[in-house]
């Protein structure tokens, strides 16, 4: 029975990972800064993360842009539980990503986009990056944009593609799909990734939503971390949650937002060089919160 439950849980994680995508160069956010916090229920552990990124679209032709992208993440995962005398002392990680995107219009309101870059993610125990700290980030996608329809139909947008990076806690290529549709002037919904939501707009300044989304990170542990269960060389987190969100628009381009929620997948593990589990740091579902500020076009 336990093996069946473990297999079922793994299938759910895989399905959400396959659905997950985060193509920065497809989005309209030029800048974002946010803080995430969720305590670990039935545990003394906790997770905190500060994240900021910037996209800089540079026009090279009509509708064609080169998009330099830079992102910084500071992750503090405080591990205070006693894992059968497993002493795990590393609890802070940083990641830096630099990439370059390219996008151009196609026929029938389709658009092509791509992005490639380098991600460095580690605890930086020695104060500098090692070869194991470097990861490739790359994506290719196609967008069908029908948000400005003139035939009276409901606005919609479809994004399909594939991406490779570590932000879902699973460093391998991930297909993705994202479908947005407006129901009327006040209601809209999104299906796919990185989140699904049902949104209601009270006014030009206030909107609320119900959402489900995937979050995560993956980082190298420099010098490895010996434990009583084995040597940990990487740390990974894959978390899926649902809950309400609120956004306030100061202007057409500047917004603040806050999300609360509860996880239904909370998979945080230490892994060895073969990606096999060494220690499950936490798998108990818990409260999740995120607050931020963004500037968009």
VEXSETOR-105041 format. One record per residue (C-alpha): residue number from 1; residue in one letter; x, y, z. Coordinates in steps of 0.001 Angstrom, whole numbers, plus 500000, padded with zeros to 6 digits. Example, Ala and Ser with C-alpha at 12.3 -4.5 7.8 and 13.67 -1.06 7.14 Angstrom:
VEXSETOR-105041
[lovo 1, A, [512300, 495500, 507800]] [lovo 2, S, [513670, 498940, 507140]] 
***
This chain:
VEXSETOR-105041
[lovo 1, X, [500000, 500000, 500000]] [lovo 2, X, [502812, 502422, 500883]] [lovo 3, X, [504565, 501681, 497598]] [lovo 4, X, [501320, 502372, 495698]] [lovo 5, X, [500906, 505704, 497497]] [lovo 6, X, [504511, 506625, 496757]] [lovo 7, X, [504007, 505727, 493085]] [lovo 8, X, [500777, 507739, 492885]] [lovo 9, X, [502462, 510749, 494471]] [lovo 10, X, [505373, 510464, 492043]] [lovo 11, X, [502944, 510384, 489104]] [lovo 12, X, [501249, 513574, 490349]] [lovo 13, X, [504625, 515297, 490703]] [lovo 14, X, [505678, 514235, 487221]] [lovo 15, X, [502414, 515495, 485725]] [lovo 16, X, [502839, 518881, 487362]] [lovo 17, X, [506486, 519041, 486340]] [lovo 18, X, [505534, 518284, 482742]] [lovo 19, X, [502942, 521045, 482920]] [lovo 20, X, [505384, 523496, 484468]] [lovo 21, X, [507062, 526206, 482412]] [lovo 22, X, [508549, 529575, 483002]] [lovo 23, X, [509513, 531236, 479771]] [lovo 24, X, [510689, 534676, 480899]] [lovo 25, X, [511039, 536130, 477430]] [lovo 26, X, [507429, 535275, 476577]] [lovo 27, X, [506063, 537369, 479466]] [lovo 28, X, [505231, 541065, 479616]] [lovo 29, X, [506965, 541726, 482957]] [lovo 30, X, [510008, 543963, 482526]] [lovo 31, X, [510907, 543895, 486221]] [lovo 32, X, [509760, 541961, 489253]] [lovo 33, X, [510838, 541732, 492899]] [lovo 34, X, [509128, 539321, 495296]] [lovo 35, X, [509475, 537562, 498629]] [lovo 36, X, [508222, 534035, 499343]] [lovo 37, X, [507787, 532460, 502758]] [lovo 38, X, [506272, 529254, 503943]] [lovo 39, X, [506872, 527524, 507272]] [lovo 40, X, [506989, 523745, 507368]] [lovo 41, X, [504033, 522343, 509307]] [lovo 42, X, [504897, 519783, 512005]] [lovo 43, X, [508519, 520881, 511639]] [lovo 44, X, [511031, 523481, 512795]] [lovo 45, X, [512139, 524014, 509194]] [lovo 46, X, [511145, 527018, 507080]] [lovo 47, X, [511652, 528335, 503543]] [lovo 48, X, [512328, 531947, 502537]] [lovo 49, X, [513240, 533317, 499130]] [lovo 50, X, [513922, 536720, 497635]] [lovo 51, X, [513785, 536873, 493841]] [lovo 52, X, [514202, 539681, 491341]] [lovo 53, X, [514568, 539734, 487565]] [lovo 54, X, [514617, 542153, 484649]] [lovo 55, X, [513858, 541793, 480937]] [lovo 56, X, [515222, 544461, 478565]] [lovo 57, X, [513561, 544239, 475100]] [lovo 58, X, [515756, 545740, 472378]] [lovo 59, X, [514009, 546313, 469060]] [lovo 60, X, [516003, 545166, 466012]] [lovo 61, X, [513220, 545174, 463409]] [lovo 62, X, [509460, 545667, 463196]] [lovo 63, X, [508029, 543325, 465849]] [lovo 64, X, [511426, 541647, 466336]] [lovo 65, X, [513312, 541945, 469624]] [lovo 66, X, [516447, 540738, 471347]] [lovo 67, X, [515711, 540401, 475081]] [lovo 68, X, [518613, 540314, 477575]] [lovo 69, X, [517451, 538755, 480848]] [lovo 70, X, [519026, 538661, 484317]] [lovo 71, X, [517680, 537065, 487498]] [lovo 72, X, [518880, 536730, 491086]] [lovo 73, X, [517484, 534408, 493778]] [lovo 74, X, [518444, 534164, 497421]] [lovo 75, X, [517005, 531051, 499065]] [lovo 76, X, [517151, 530319, 502778]] [lovo 77, X, [515908, 526879, 503699]] [lovo 78, X, [516355, 526538, 507449]] [lovo 79, X, [516721, 522874, 508418]] [lovo 80, X, [516301, 522354, 512133]] [lovo 81, X, [514699, 518897, 512319]] [lovo 82, X, [516612, 515858, 513558]] [lovo 83, X, [516596, 513306, 510727]] [lovo 84, X, [517643, 510282, 512798]] [lovo 85, X, [520870, 512059, 513826]] [lovo 86, X, [521381, 513428, 510307]] [lovo 87, X, [523180, 516752, 510736]] [lovo 88, X, [522480, 518976, 507735]] [lovo 89, X, [524017, 522391, 508190]] [lovo 90, X, [523816, 524007, 504740]] [lovo 91, X, [520735, 526226, 504546]] [lovo 92, X, [521405, 529172, 502197]] [lovo 93, X, [521590, 529107, 498408]] [lovo 94, X, [521922, 531705, 495700]] [lovo 95, X, [521336, 531573, 491972]] [lovo 96, X, [522296, 533928, 489164]] [lovo 97, X, [520988, 533623, 485637]] [lovo 98, X, [522019, 535567, 482542]] [lovo 99, X, [520356, 534780, 479234]] [lovo 100, X, [519418, 536218, 475879]] [lovo 101, X, [516003, 535936, 474267]] [lovo 102, X, [514947, 536420, 470657]] [lovo 103, X, [511392, 536828, 469364]] [lovo 104, X, [509794, 537726, 466042]] [lovo 105, X, [506250, 537728, 464560]] [lovo 106, X, [504986, 535014, 462229]] [lovo 107, X, [501876, 534689, 460077]] [lovo 108, X, [498301, 534539, 461404]] [lovo 109, X, [499145, 536233, 464733]] [lovo 110, X, [501727, 533598, 465684]] [lovo 111, X, [505033, 534578, 467298]] [lovo 112, X, [508250, 532628, 467750]] [lovo 113, X, [510449, 533045, 470802]] [lovo 114, X, [513597, 531475, 472191]] [lovo 115, X, [515957, 532018, 475107]] [lovo 116, X, [519312, 530539, 476116]] [lovo 117, X, [521630, 531290, 478995]] [lovo 118, X, [523666, 530143, 481961]] [lovo 119, X, [522376, 529580, 485497]] [lovo 120, X, [524660, 529325, 488541]] [lovo 121, X, [522919, 527788, 491589]] [lovo 122, X, [524786, 526748, 494734]] [lovo 123, X, [525350, 527268, 498433]] [lovo 124, X, [528718, 528859, 497459]] [lovo 125, X, [530325, 527365, 500530]] [lovo 126, X, [533788, 528305, 499247]] [lovo 127, X, [532785, 531779, 498125]] [lovo 128, X, [533110, 531077, 494398]] [lovo 129, X, [531428, 528957, 491745]] [lovo 130, X, [532521, 525396, 490889]] [lovo 131, X, [531910, 523562, 487629]] [lovo 132, X, [529034, 521608, 489248]] [lovo 133, X, [527262, 524899, 490052]] [lovo 134, X, [526616, 525758, 486389]] [lovo 135, X, [523444, 524757, 484556]] [lovo 136, X, [522064, 525444, 481107]] [lovo 137, X, [518772, 527306, 480714]] [lovo 138, X, [517041, 527249, 477335]] [lovo 139, X, [513550, 527467, 475877]] [lovo 140, X, [511740, 527544, 472537]] [lovo 141, X, [508084, 528478, 472243]] [lovo 142, X, [505287, 529592, 469910]] [lovo 143, X, [502532, 532077, 470829]] [lovo 144, X, [499163, 532474, 469168]] [lovo 145, X, [497860, 535894, 470277]] [lovo 146, X, [494186, 536691, 469744]] [lovo 147, X, [493793, 539255, 472547]] [lovo 148, X, [492929, 542129, 470200]] [lovo 149, X, [490201, 540516, 468126]] [lovo 150, X, [488129, 542666, 465781]] [lovo 151, X, [485486, 540051, 465004]] [lovo 152, X, [483716, 540375, 468366]] [lovo 153, X, [484999, 537033, 469683]] [lovo 154, X, [486429, 536435, 473136]] [lovo 155, X, [490134, 537371, 473462]] [lovo 156, X, [492508, 534410, 473993]] [lovo 157, X, [496159, 533382, 473796]] [lovo 158, X, [497929, 530031, 473427]] [lovo 159, X, [501582, 529313, 474252]] [lovo 160, X, [503283, 525987, 473492]] [lovo 161, X, [506934, 525029, 473681]] [lovo 162, X, [509678, 523282, 475592]] [lovo 163, X, [512104, 524486, 478265]] [lovo 164, X, [515163, 523274, 480121]] [lovo 165, X, [516250, 524699, 483482]] [lovo 166, X, [516213, 523873, 487189]] [lovo 167, X, [513458, 526100, 488562]] [lovo 168, X, [510933, 523258, 488932]] [lovo 169, X, [513346, 521216, 491049]] [lovo 170, X, [513748, 518722, 488203]] [lovo 171, X, [516667, 519601, 485863]] [lovo 172, X, [515509, 518107, 482561]] [lovo 173, X, [513600, 519369, 479466]] [lovo 174, X, [509956, 520179, 480198]] [lovo 175, X, [507175, 520627, 477640]] [lovo 176, X, [504674, 523330, 478452]] [lovo 177, X, [501336, 524731, 477376]] [lovo 178, X, [499475, 527811, 478528]] [lovo 179, X, [495993, 528886, 477424]] [lovo 180, X, [494396, 532220, 478419]] [lovo 181, X, [490823, 533275, 477684]] [lovo 182, X, [488569, 536145, 478696]] [lovo 183, X, [485021, 535151, 479607]] [lovo 184, X, [483745, 538724, 479714]] [lovo 185, X, [485052, 542142, 480787]] [lovo 186, X, [485435, 541032, 484400]] [lovo 187, X, [486211, 537289, 484302]] [lovo 188, X, [489128, 535422, 482727]] [lovo 189, X, [490954, 532122, 483229]] [lovo 190, X, [494334, 530528, 482477]] [lovo 191, X, [495017, 526806, 482033]] [lovo 192, X, [498490, 525311, 481941]] [lovo 193, X, [501670, 526610, 483493]] [lovo 194, X, [503342, 528042, 485450]] [lovo 195, X, [499935, 528490, 487018]] [lovo 196, X, [496237, 528034, 486442]] [lovo 197, X, [493811, 530628, 487673]] [lovo 198, X, [490308, 532014, 487596]] [lovo 199, X, [490440, 535806, 487839]] [lovo 200, X, [487839, 538463, 488628]] [lovo 201, X, [488526, 542152, 487990]] [lovo 202, X, [486632, 544544, 490274]] [lovo 203, X, [488038, 547607, 488532]] [lovo 204, X, [491107, 548785, 486640]] [lovo 205, X, [492987, 548803, 489964]] [lovo 206, X, [491704, 545754, 491874]] [lovo 207, X, [491470, 542075, 490955]] [lovo 208, X, [491306, 538755, 492807]] [lovo 209, X, [491894, 535184, 491681]] [lovo 210, X, [491899, 531547, 492669]] [lovo 211, X, [495065, 529836, 491503]] [lovo 212, X, [497078, 526631, 491441]] [lovo 213, X, [500786, 526753, 490640]] [lovo 214, X, [504098, 524952, 490830]] [lovo 215, X, [507212, 526350, 492492]] [lovo 216, X, [510668, 524990, 493179]] [lovo 217, X, [514434, 525226, 493033]] [lovo 218, X, [517479, 523045, 492449]] [lovo 219, X, [521041, 523802, 493573]] [lovo 220, X, [524430, 522181, 493934]] [lovo 221, X, [525928, 521675, 497406]] [lovo 222, X, [529616, 522571, 497295]] [lovo 223, X, [531943, 520123, 499085]] [lovo 224, X, [528887, 517874, 499417]] [lovo 225, X, [527137, 517302, 502742]] [lovo 226, X, [527823, 514056, 504627]] [lovo 227, X, [524815, 512702, 506499]] [lovo 228, X, [524130, 509481, 508333]] [lovo 229, X, [522056, 508401, 505323]] [lovo 230, X, [524605, 509190, 502628]] [lovo 231, X, [526415, 512058, 500943]] [lovo 232, X, [524122, 514850, 499697]] [lovo 233, X, [525366, 516616, 496556]] [lovo 234, X, [522233, 518489, 495466]] [lovo 235, X, [519105, 519909, 497060]] [lovo 236, X, [515782, 520025, 495211]] [lovo 237, X, [512323, 521345, 495982]] [lovo 238, X, [509110, 520792, 494031]] [lovo 239, X, [506034, 522409, 495565]] [lovo 240, X, [502505, 522683, 494177]] [lovo 241, X, [499918, 524838, 495924]] [lovo 242, X, [496484, 526432, 495508]] [lovo 243, X, [494741, 529415, 497080]] [lovo 244, X, [493594, 533031, 496606]] [lovo 245, X, [495542, 535974, 495219]] [lovo 246, X, [495073, 539738, 495046]] [lovo 247, X, [496604, 542379, 492760]] [lovo 248, X, [496510, 546162, 493037]] [lovo 249, X, [497465, 548281, 490020]] [lovo 250, X, [499059, 551598, 490969]] [lovo 251, X, [499233, 552504, 487285]] [lovo 252, X, [498763, 550662, 483990]] [lovo 253, X, [502323, 549359, 484283]] [lovo 254, X, [503081, 549068, 488024]] [lovo 255, X, [501345, 546504, 490275]] [lovo 256, X, [501646, 544958, 493723]] [lovo 257, X, [500398, 541452, 494463]] [lovo 258, X, [499994, 539002, 497309]] [lovo 259, X, [499263, 535264, 497234]] [lovo 260, X, [498290, 532934, 500057]] [lovo 261, X, [497792, 529222, 499720]] [lovo 262, X, [498244, 525687, 500906]] [lovo 263, X, [500528, 523107, 499323]] [lovo 264, X, [499256, 519765, 498070]] [lovo 265, X, [502746, 518643, 496999]] [lovo 266, X, [505674, 519511, 499258]] [lovo 267, X, [508654, 517531, 498020]] [lovo 268, X, [512003, 518768, 499445]] [lovo 269, X, [514938, 516366, 499243]] [lovo 270, X, [518697, 515985, 499368]] [lovo 271, X, [520070, 513913, 496478]] [lovo 272, X, [523353, 512233, 495616]] [lovo 273, X, [525303, 512487, 492363]] [lovo 274, X, [522995, 509910, 490718]] [lovo 275, X, [519901, 511994, 491616]] [lovo 276, X, [518866, 509300, 494135]] [lovo 277, X, [517237, 510461, 497369]] [lovo 278, X, [519469, 510738, 500433]] [lovo 279, X, [517125, 512512, 502844]] [lovo 280, X, [513525, 513700, 502538]] [lovo 281, X, [513686, 517016, 504344]] [lovo 282, X, [509958, 517563, 504259]] [lovo 283, X, [506840, 516207, 502544]] [lovo 284, X, [504142, 517578, 504856]] [lovo 285, X, [501769, 520064, 503210]] [lovo 286, X, [501719, 523532, 504691]] [lovo 287, X, [500835, 527238, 504348]] [lovo 288, X, [502443, 529245, 501511]] [lovo 289, X, [502697, 533012, 500940]] [lovo 290, X, [504227, 535332, 498354]] [lovo 291, X, [504252, 539121, 497958]] [lovo 292, X, [505798, 541256, 495258]] [lovo 293, X, [505989, 544293, 493008]] [lovo 294, X, [506194, 544250, 489207]] [lovo 295, X, [506557, 546586, 486255]] [lovo 296, X, [505082, 545413, 482959]] [lovo 297, X, [504466, 546681, 479431]] 
***
